Amino acid sequence: MTPKKEDYLKIIFELGGRKKKVSNKQISMSLNVAAGSVTEMVRKLVKEGLVHHEPYGGISLTANGVQIAEELIRRHRLWETFLVTKLNYSLQDVHEDAEVLEHATSGNLMDHLDEFLGHPQRCPHGGVIPDKNGDYEEDSHDILMDVPDGSTVEVDRFIDNHDLLTYLAGVKLKLGERIKVLAHKPFEGPIEIEVEETGEKMGIGYKAAHYIFVK
């Protein structure tokens, strides 16, 4: 399987494609690729029995697609955890090297890395890490964009996207923070929020708010 196909399976998993339908637009925005490229790749993945696709209804992973995605996610996120916690990588710069390492790692090495790290359940950007048996707690798939004005939620995880993580490092929004949604600005404007602990107010971009998951 090519790395590009693996990237698609991973992002469909991240967006909730294990249990719900994911749109072409979501995949396109998350991977920074053209909509036509997504359509072409999804067609290939359908042929290989890795995803289901209903025209105008969205994309989800098959049982085989889920199994492959879980293994890829486990490898990738364990390496991300190692690079951030042990080698002091910045979160936004860890993805590419984790991508290389995940493809050059045996199952035996992954088990030892998992043990060395203390069997982490979450990676540095909040995503679940399946254990060696494929067990894990289900991710939240509620996005900041859909939170009604006046509601308070907790920041749960971020999509593993370099541009998004660089942006979030700039605005200093952190995992675990409780935030109140003040207003959705019109015409795809920012989402105005207030951090509960500090009272700091900030605007989160329209696109970014689609890839910040809350609970």
Steps between C-alpha positions, in 0.01 A plus 500: 500500500632845408562766767239720333231233540605456861463875557142483372411209726651679801318827438166325438552323834589829672189669363276225638471273198498190715142572609367783285514641149778746417466747213741549209532862609617403849767272357605761245538772764682273747757372248528828306424328170261579217147360511564316172797318654281385790237365259763305308663353811168407659411312181823297535438429868146380424639257239743364759221447752637754748222759499128525430383795291142613452464775236401820683492294820865490605786258560562251777755226568425132441596248770825435312561874464445551873750227587770646276430857619522397866840340448628804308365737763660296781842510335480867404376627836742297709786653301346846535481448875863389515626791288309763699550365853851357470668706224319831558356536151245777462153364434464661158832356378462138610276360226750451216760313703233286666375418149845372400550300819161329491587338166834368620391343827431136579213391720752385761660845513158665531414280799828592671451869421149483644635344820786753521250787478277351770217393267369851419134521407519838325754661268625860548216650292237300690427210264443149633778239478364147449675241717662186354163322512326781311311628805456872565254758627294655223598854399263795524384614155317816610668800339538854633321636193175329604496613866210744561576851623498515880609138548810393696705203381842341552762493223552128438725454195632652179525352150858398422564774243820708492335828401227461762745417779724792401196730510391371841850544641467866399165557669611285798185288524582189705353154549292465814404867520135579568372766266175691459378568146400866485403549135524360148587795279310515167637430151737226619654732756681383814344327799537726802584306818598568861740277696326419828810489723665824385210699356705554184294560187614396153370433152542157342496492120202350318704220339691418820173474693406202282806306623496575871304227676327570831303318765 
